[in-house]
Amino acid sequence: MVKLLKFYPFEVSLKKPRLVAYADVEVEELILIRGVRLFESKYGGYFIQPPDCVEIKSKVLLEAIRRVVVDYFKESVRSSAG
């Protein structure tokens, strides 16, 4: 199970892909990953990039982390901006 611990929203530029947030996530209460970057793609979707020192080989885990971070962004940050 992936759990979002902290979320740091911001926008650095209007050029896409653009960085819109950092997040800290916890995996199975065993692994803490700090500094997962959330980007908005030029096509309007979102993707994440883990810190350079972390390599996530499981596509299922990578998608679970992406889903948690993107869902939080859409529910909390975008809804409060509109």
LUMSEMAR-264547 format. One line per 8 residues: number of its first residue (from 1); their letters; for each residue x, y, z of N, C-alpha, C. Coordinates in Angstrom, 1 decimal. Example, Ala and Ser with C-alpha at 12.3 -4.5 7.8 and 13.67 -1.06 7.14 Angstrom:
1> AS> 13.2,-5.7,7.8,12.3,-4.5,7.8,13.2,-3.3,7.8  12.8,-2.2,7.1,13.7,-1.1,7.1,12.9,0.0,7.9
END
This chain:
1> MVKLLKFY> 0.8,-1.2,0.0,0.0,0.0,0.0,0.9,1.2,0.0  0.5,2.2,-0.8,1.3,3.4,-0.9,0.5,4.5,-0.2  1.2,5.3,0.6,0.5,6.3,1.4,1.2,7.7,1.2  0.5,8.7,0.9,1.1,10.0,0.7,1.3,10.7,2.1  2.5,11.1,2.4,2.8,11.7,3.7,2.8,13.2,3.6  3.5,13.8,2.6,3.5,15.3,2.5,3.5,15.6,1.0  2.9,16.8,0.8,2.7,17.2,-0.6,3.1,18.7,-0.7  3.9,19.1,-1.6,4.4,20.4,-1.7,4.1,21.0,-3.1
9> PFEVSLKK> 3.0,21.6,-3.3,2.6,22.1,-4.7,3.3,23.4,-5.0  3.6,23.6,-6.3,4.1,24.9,-6.8,4.2,24.8,-8.3  4.4,25.9,-8.9,4.6,25.9,-10.4,5.9,26.8,-10.6  6.8,26.2,-11.5,8.0,26.9,-11.7,8.0,27.6,-13.1  7.3,27.1,-14.1,7.2,27.7,-15.4,5.9,27.3,-16.1  5.7,28.0,-17.2,4.6,27.7,-18.0,4.9,26.7,-19.1  6.2,26.5,-19.4,6.7,25.6,-20.4,6.4,24.1,-19.9  5.8,23.3,-20.8,5.5,21.9,-20.4,6.5,21.0,-21.1
17> PRLVAYAD> 7.0,19.9,-20.4,6.4,19.5,-19.2,6.9,20.4,-18.0  6.0,20.6,-17.1,6.4,21.5,-16.0,6.2,20.8,-14.7  7.1,21.1,-13.8,7.1,20.6,-12.4,6.0,21.3,-11.6  5.1,20.5,-11.1,4.0,21.2,-10.3,4.0,20.8,-8.8  4.8,19.8,-8.4,4.8,19.5,-7.0,5.9,18.5,-6.7  6.2,18.4,-5.4,7.0,17.4,-4.8,6.1,16.6,-3.8  6.4,15.4,-3.6,5.7,14.6,-2.6,6.6,13.6,-1.9  6.2,13.3,-0.7,6.9,12.3,0.1,5.9,11.1,0.3
25> VEVEELIL> 6.3,9.9,-0.1,5.4,8.8,0.0,6.0,7.6,0.8  5.1,6.8,1.4,5.6,5.7,2.1,5.0,4.4,1.5  5.8,3.4,1.4,5.4,2.1,0.7,5.4,1.0,1.8  4.2,0.4,2.0,4.0,-0.7,2.9,4.6,-0.4,4.3  4.6,0.8,4.7,5.2,1.2,6.0,6.6,0.8,6.2  7.3,0.5,5.1,8.7,0.0,5.2,9.7,1.0,4.5  9.2,1.6,3.4,10.1,2.4,2.6,9.5,3.8,2.5  10.4,4.8,2.8,10.0,6.2,2.7,10.8,6.8,1.5
33> IRGVRLFE> 10.0,7.4,0.5,10.6,8.0,-0.6,10.3,9.5,-0.6  11.3,10.3,-0.4,11.2,11.7,-0.3,11.5,12.4,-1.6  10.8,13.4,-2.0,11.1,14.1,-3.2,10.7,13.5,-4.5  9.5,12.8,-4.5,8.9,12.4,-5.8,8.4,13.6,-6.5  8.8,13.8,-7.8,8.4,15.0,-8.5,7.2,14.7,-9.4  6.3,15.6,-9.4,5.1,15.5,-10.2,5.1,16.5,-11.3  5.0,16.0,-12.6,5.1,16.9,-13.7,3.8,16.9,-14.5  3.4,18.0,-15.1,2.3,18.0,-16.0,2.9,18.0,-17.4
41> SKYGGYFI> 2.4,17.0,-18.2,3.0,16.8,-19.6,2.4,17.8,-20.5  3.1,17.9,-21.7,2.6,18.9,-22.7,1.2,18.5,-23.3  0.8,17.2,-23.0,-0.5,16.8,-23.5,-1.6,16.8,-22.5  -1.2,17.4,-21.3,-2.2,17.5,-20.2,-2.3,16.4,-19.2  -1.5,15.4,-19.4,-1.5,14.3,-18.4,-0.4,14.6,-17.3  -0.3,13.7,-16.4,0.7,13.8,-15.3,1.6,12.6,-15.2  2.8,12.8,-14.9,3.7,11.7,-14.6,4.6,12.1,-13.5  5.2,11.0,-12.8,6.1,11.3,-11.7,7.5,10.8,-12.0
49> QPPDCVEI> 8.4,11.4,-11.3,9.8,11.0,-11.4,10.4,10.8,-10.0  10.8,9.6,-9.6,11.4,9.5,-8.3,12.7,10.2,-8.2  13.2,10.4,-7.0,14.6,11.0,-6.8,15.6,10.2,-7.5  16.7,10.8,-7.9,17.8,10.1,-8.6,18.3,8.9,-7.9  18.3,8.9,-6.6,18.9,7.7,-5.9,17.9,6.6,-5.7  16.7,6.7,-6.3,15.7,5.6,-6.2,15.3,5.1,-7.6  15.4,3.8,-7.7,15.0,3.2,-9.0,13.8,2.3,-8.7  12.7,2.5,-9.2,11.5,1.7,-9.0,11.3,0.8,-10.2
57> KSKVLLEA> 11.6,-0.5,-10.0,11.6,-1.4,-11.2,10.2,-2.0,-11.4  9.3,-2.0,-10.4,8.0,-2.5,-10.6,7.1,-1.5,-11.2  6.5,-1.8,-12.3,5.6,-0.9,-13.0,4.3,-0.7,-12.2  3.9,-1.8,-11.5,2.7,-1.7,-10.6,2.9,-0.8,-9.5  4.1,-0.8,-8.8,4.4,0.1,-7.7,4.5,1.5,-8.2  5.2,1.7,-9.4,5.3,3.1,-9.9,3.9,3.6,-10.2  3.0,2.9,-10.8,1.7,3.3,-11.1,0.9,3.6,-9.8  1.1,2.8,-8.8,0.4,3.1,-7.5,0.9,4.4,-6.9
65> IRRVVVDY> 2.2,4.6,-6.9,2.7,5.9,-6.4,2.1,7.1,-7.3  2.2,6.9,-8.6,1.6,8.0,-9.5,0.2,8.3,-9.2  -0.6,7.2,-9.0,-2.0,7.4,-8.8,-2.3,8.1,-7.5  -1.6,7.8,-6.4,-1.8,8.5,-5.1,-1.4,9.9,-5.2  -0.3,10.3,-5.8,0.2,11.6,-5.9,-0.8,12.5,-6.9  -1.1,11.9,-8.0,-2.0,12.6,-9.0,-3.4,12.8,-8.4  -3.9,11.8,-7.8,-5.3,11.9,-7.2,-5.3,13.0,-6.1  -4.3,13.1,-5.3,-4.2,14.1,-4.3,-4.1,15.5,-4.9
73> FKESVRSS> -3.3,15.6,-5.9,-3.1,16.9,-6.7,-4.5,17.3,-7.2  -5.1,16.4,-7.9,-6.4,16.8,-8.6,-7.5,17.2,-7.5  -7.6,16.4,-6.4,-8.6,16.7,-5.5,-8.3,17.9,-4.6  -7.1,18.1,-4.2,-6.8,19.2,-3.2,-6.4,20.4,-3.9  -5.4,20.4,-4.7,-4.7,21.6,-5.2,-5.6,22.2,-6.3  -5.9,21.4,-7.3,-6.7,22.0,-8.4,-8.1,22.5,-8.0  -8.7,21.7,-7.1,-10.1,22.1,-6.7,-10.0,23.4,-5.9  -9.0,23.7,-5.1,-8.9,24.9,-4.3,-8.5,26.1,-5.2
81> AG> -7.9,25.8,-6.4,-7.5,26.9,-7.3,-8.6,27.4,-8.1  -9.6,26.6,-8.3,-10.8,26.9,-9.2,-11.9,27.4,-8.5
END
